Amino acid sequence: MTRASLVVLLLGIAFATAMAASGPAAPAPQSGSGRDPFPEATGKAALMKVCSNCHAAETVIQTLRTRQEWSDVIDQMARFGAEATDQEFDQILTYLAKHFSPIKVNTAAAKDLESLLEVPANVAQAIVDYRQDKGEFKTIDDLKNVQGLEGGKLEALKARIVF
């Protein structure tokens, strides 16, 4: 086996190990449906450019991760040879954290819920107030009881919502 083949094999094993880290499963890409699992936003182009050099970009999003976990994966991939500018790595991190991180509705602060759920500050605070008054959320239907929270938005995010 050549040295280059060995390096590629070891990088593949290391990446598979990083991807197997614990965490809720991300929404599965819907192959054949024509639906792009990657929302159009700043960072998508950098993700596709940098991550697709070694593997299918879809493998990146197999598991939901917190911002810190995404940062750790990106750091590891950089050590394995992923080439990007600091700005591209920052864009990738921000993109992955925004679109492929769990939304922990029973523990997240209002400020975090505001950005993760893309809701106004008053609605994010209403979520926190509701769970403090009535207890933890157990289902999407519980969340729909929060004044000002759109059911359609929740349905679109339900694969990321963690109770």
N, C-alpha and C positions, 0 to 999 in steps of 0.2 A: 504494500500500500504506500503510495507516495505521501510525502509530508503534507502537500496541499489537501489531499483526500482526507487525511487524518484530521487536519485542522477543521475542514468542513464538517466531518462527522462529529467531532467534539463540540463545535459550535451548535450543531443541530441538537445534540443531547442536552447541552446547557440551556438552550432556548426552550426545549420541551420541559425541562425541569422547572424553569422560571414560570412557564405557562401553567404548570400543574399545581402551582401554589394555591392554597385554599382561598375560597371566595365564591360568592354566588355566581352561577352561570349567567353569562351575558345573553341577550336576545340572539338567537341563532340567525345567521344570515339566511335569507330565504332564497336559496339557489333555484334558478328556473323561474322565479316569479318576476325577475327583472328589477326587483326592489334593491336599491343600493343600501346596504346596512350602515353606510357612513353618511351622516347628515352633512349638507353643504355648510361649511363654516371655516373660519380661519383655522389653519392647522391641518385640514384634510389633505391639501396638496403636499405638504411636507411629510405627513404620515405615509401617503402613498409612495412618494419618491424614496424616502429613507428606508422604510420597513419592507417595501416590496423588492428590495435588492436581494434579500436572502430568503424570503418566504412570502406566502400569500398574506396580504394585509388582514384578511379575515381571521387568521390564526391569532392575531394580536388581541382581538376582542372576544375571545372565547370565554373569558372570565372577567366579571366585574371586579374592579380594584379601586381602592381609595387613591386619592391624589399621591400620598406618600408611596403607596405600593407601585403606582405607575412610574413615579420618579425613580424608584429602585430598579424597575425593569429597564427603563430607558438608560440609566447609568450602566447597568449590566450589558445591555446591547452595545453601548458605546465602547465599553471595554473589549467586547468581542469583535469590534471593528466597524460598527455602524458609523457611517460618515455623514455628518451634518454640521451646520454652523450652530453656535450656541442659540441663536435666534430660532432656528428650525427646531432644535430640541425643545426649547421653551414653548413653541407653538404646538408641537406634538403633545407635550405634557398637558397643556391647558385644554387642548381638544379632547384628549382621552379622559381627563378628569371631568370635563363637563358632560360628555356624552356616554361614557362607559364606566361610570362609578355608581355604586349603590346609593340609593336615597334612603337613609335611615330615618323614617318619619317619626319614630318614637324617641329618638335621642338627639337629632340634629337641632342646632340652634336656629332661630328665626332667620338670621343672616344667611346661613347655609341653605336653608329651604328656599329662600328668596331666589338664589342663583340656580340651585339644582332643579327646582320646579318651574323656574322662570315666571314667578308671580310677584306682584307688588309687595312691598314691605308689610302693609297692613294685612294682607292675606297670609303671609308667612307667619306673622305674629298671631293671627287667628288660629292657625294650626297648632302652635305651641300652647296658646290659651285653652283651646278645646281639649287637648290631651292632658293638660294639667287639671282641668275641671272634671273630665269624664273618664280619664284613664287612657291607657295605651290603645292605639289603633290596632285592630286585628285584621281588617279587610279593607279593600278599596272602597266598599260601600260605607264603611265608617268614615273614611276620609271625605267622601262626597257630602257628608253632613256639615262640613265646615263651610260657613258662609263665605261666598266669593270665590270658592275653588271650583273650577270648571271640570265637570265629569269627563268630557272629551280629552282634556289635557292629561288627566289621571290615567285614562285608558291607554293613551299613547305611551305613557311612562311606566305602566304597571310592571313590566319585566324588570325594571330597575328598583322598584319600591320594595324596601325590606321592612318587615314588621318586627 
